[in-house]
């Protein structure tokens, strides 16, 4: 079953994110940061946030993104910059080298497509114990449907190009094609995918 994410889902979504992406940047910033991030996505008028449940009603996965992707981080920071700064403080204190990456991540969305006719799929995660059961495919399909219902004509996402073949194959099997390839300031080689709705 797929349904819209609600505020009561934030804790299990954060846990699913941490288990799905243990060494990724947002996970390094910690559960408090992730909780704020998904709370904002869940409550933002342009947000698209969905959860997948198993037969017992337990959340096993999620997908989240937004329409008007170029404006998302600007809206987020205007409303919540102090909370996000406080939430990332501990991680930055432990590892000051995160500061340039955090600032770069906030600046990067200027490269995102602009306009209300495009949606950005920012995050999808399935609990490791529940992978390979079709939940990811269902979540992506429902995300695309929701984006289409909101007037979007295209969805984009980015993912690592190297050592990430399973994920790249997943997106290609779900109708996404590589629009461009680029290298982040940290040296990560990335694929940007698009699909028409």
Phi and psi in degrees as a GROMACS rama.xvg file:
@    title "Ramachandran Plot"
@    xaxis  label "Phi"
@    yaxis  label "Psi"
@TYPE xy
-115.576  135.333  UNK-2
-146.481  169.12  UNK-3
-66.1647  143.012  UNK-4
-71.0411  137.825  UNK-5
-118.601  169.847  UNK-6
-62.3164  -28.3769  UNK-7
-71.8471  -12.4168  UNK-8
-88.4747  -7.52256  UNK-9
-59.3415  -46.2218  UNK-10
-59.7552  -49.999  UNK-11
-66.2698  -29.9456  UNK-12
-66.1482  -44.0102  UNK-13
-60.2925  -42.7225  UNK-14
-63.2435  -42.0629  UNK-15
-63.4351  -39.4974  UNK-16
-62.1544  -48.7224  UNK-17
-62.3042  -37.4946  UNK-18
-75.0989  -31.1254  UNK-19
-78.8501  -33.5435  UNK-20
-131.773  62.7729  UNK-21
-62.8665  -27.1592  UNK-22
-113.103  10.6409  UNK-23
-83.3724  162.826  UNK-24
-56.2518  -50.9557  UNK-25
-62.4854  -34.8692  UNK-26
-66.4031  -37.6764  UNK-27
-63.2293  -32.505  UNK-28
-69.6831  -16.7762  UNK-29
103.068  165.332  UNK-30
-64.0583  -32.1567  UNK-31
-65.714  -42.6467  UNK-32
-62.9439  -46.6924  UNK-33
-61.4193  -39.0045  UNK-34
-61.0821  -44.4654  UNK-35
-64.1142  -41.9553  UNK-36
-60.1691  -51.0348  UNK-37
-73.7163  -29.5045  UNK-38
-62.7938  -42.8105  UNK-39
-66.0698  -44.9562  UNK-40
-60.0844  -37.765  UNK-41
-69.2394  -32.6218  UNK-42
-103.34  -10.0522  UNK-43
-69.8068  132.421  UNK-44
-57.053  -28.5324  UNK-45
-92.7664  -1.11522  UNK-46
-73.1774  147.826  UNK-47
-126.213  108.227  UNK-48
-135.51  121.728  UNK-49
-131.298  152.809  UNK-50
-124.189  150.711  UNK-51
-111.147  135.129  UNK-52
-118.429  147.923  UNK-53
-85.3118  -172.451  UNK-54
-66.4474  -21.6836  UNK-55
-90.9714  -0.979764  UNK-56
89.4608  7.1864  UNK-57
-82.9824  137.044  UNK-58
-69.5958  123.41  UNK-59
-114.408  -9.99083  UNK-60
-167.796  171.69  UNK-61
-154.98  161.087  UNK-62
-142.347  142.213  UNK-63
-148.893  145.28  UNK-64
-173.445  -158.931  UNK-65
-159.234  155.401  UNK-66
-82.8051  168.568  UNK-67
50.2137  56.3748  UNK-68
-61.7967  -30.1916  UNK-69
-66.5928  -29.6949  UNK-70
-89.185  -4.41173  UNK-71
-61.3864  -53.1694  UNK-72
-68.5545  -29.6184  UNK-73
-64.1787  -45.5568  UNK-74
-62.1461  -43.2303  UNK-75
-60.3285  -48.1151  UNK-76
-70.9315  -34.7542  UNK-77
-61.9871  -36.8324  UNK-78
-90.1156  -30.2685  UNK-79
-133.302  20.2481  UNK-80
-59.6384  -38.2619  UNK-81
-67.3039  -41.0357  UNK-82
-65.3053  -41.9793  UNK-83
-68.1944  -36.5901  UNK-84
-62.7431  -44.8363  UNK-85
-65.2196  -39.5676  UNK-86
-66.6997  -31.0202  UNK-87
-92.3999  -4.23491  UNK-88
-58.7078  -46.7048  UNK-89
-63.0208  -44.9984  UNK-90
-62.5349  -42.1065  UNK-91
-68.306  -36.6025  UNK-92
-63.4919  -40.91  UNK-93
-71.8757  -32.5135  UNK-94
-140.432  83.182  UNK-95
-58.0631  -21.7675  UNK-96
-64.396  -10.3721  UNK-97
-73.2477  -20.2836  UNK-98
-57.9743  -52.308  UNK-99
-61.0594  -36.6436  UNK-100
-68.0119  -38.9351  UNK-101
-64.3955  -44.9196  UNK-102
-64.6251  -39.4275  UNK-103
-65.4852  -38.5712  UNK-104
-64.5312  -35.8618  UNK-105
-72.8962  -28.0362  UNK-106
-84.9053  -29.4775  UNK-107
-55.4675  -40.5577  UNK-108
-56.8022  -8.80535  UNK-109
-61.4564  -21.4874  UNK-110
-82.9128  -14.0073  UNK-111
-65.4444  151.88  UNK-112
-60.4451  148.852  UNK-113
-107.054  154.662  UNK-114
112.536  155.922  UNK-115
-80.935  -5.14422  UNK-116
-94.1665  7.30674  UNK-117
-130.164  143.595  UNK-118
-118.815  148.761  UNK-119
-109.192  125.924  UNK-120
-92.1309  107.869  UNK-121
-91.9983  -32.6694  UNK-122
-155.47  133.955  UNK-123
-140.356  132.278  UNK-124
-144.134  140.474  UNK-125
-124.284  134.796  UNK-126
-52.9748  135.344  UNK-127
-52.5085  -35.3788  UNK-128
-71.0262  -13.7948  UNK-129
-116.916  12.9428  UNK-130
-76.3819  164.848  UNK-131
66.2632  26.7255  UNK-132
-120.362  8.50248  UNK-133
92.558  -1.92006  UNK-134
-65.2792  -39.6748  UNK-135
-60.5674  -45.0186  UNK-136
-60.6405  -42.9656  UNK-137
-65.2079  -41.3397  UNK-138
-64.2068  -43.1069  UNK-139
-63.1158  -44.9546  UNK-140
-59.7754  -41.4543  UNK-141
-70.8091  -35.9112  UNK-142
-61.361  -46.2837  UNK-143
-62.6095  -40.0345  UNK-144
-62.9405  -44.7961  UNK-145
-64.05  -42.3031  UNK-146
-61.6012  -43.0116  UNK-147
-61.5259  -42.6389  UNK-148
-63.7892  -26.0896  UNK-149
-88.2939  5.26971  UNK-150
94.4835  7.44272  UNK-151
-77.4892  147.34  UNK-152
-110.973  -7.33207  UNK-153
-154.164  149.228  UNK-154
-125.703  137.852  UNK-155
-123.797  159.637  UNK-156
-157.43  163.342  UNK-157
-127.39  148.378  UNK-158
-153.248  161.678  UNK-159
-61.2759  139.548  UNK-160
-83.4404  -37.9454  UNK-161
-96.3173  146.169  UNK-162
51.273  39.5287  UNK-163
-147.662  34.1104  UNK-164
-62.9354  -38.6145  UNK-165
-60.9883  -43.6612  UNK-166
-68.3165  -43.2663  UNK-167
-61.5505  -42.1697  UNK-168
-61.7205  -39.449  UNK-169
-59.0743  -48.6012  UNK-170
-66.3777  -39.4756  UNK-171
-65.0845  -38.9241  UNK-172
-67.4535  -21.3283  UNK-173
-100.175  21.0218  UNK-174
93.5485  5.39581  UNK-175
-90.9903  144.685  UNK-176
-126.004  150.621  UNK-177
-70.2152  121.91  UNK-178
-90.6137  -41.2203  UNK-179
-158.188  163.789  UNK-180
-123.159  145.117  UNK-181
-152.844  167.92  UNK-182
-118.949  129.553  UNK-183
-74.1442  164.634  UNK-184
-58.8798  -22.4358  UNK-185
-85.8605  -0.894582  UNK-186
91.3497  8.2551  UNK-187
-78.1303  129.045  UNK-188
-87.4658  124.522  UNK-189
-122.297  151.824  UNK-190
-106.989  133.104  UNK-191
-104.528  121.821  UNK-192
-103.376  150.871  UNK-193
-135.693  152.25  UNK-194
-142.174  140.562  UNK-195
-86.9179  145.518  UNK-196
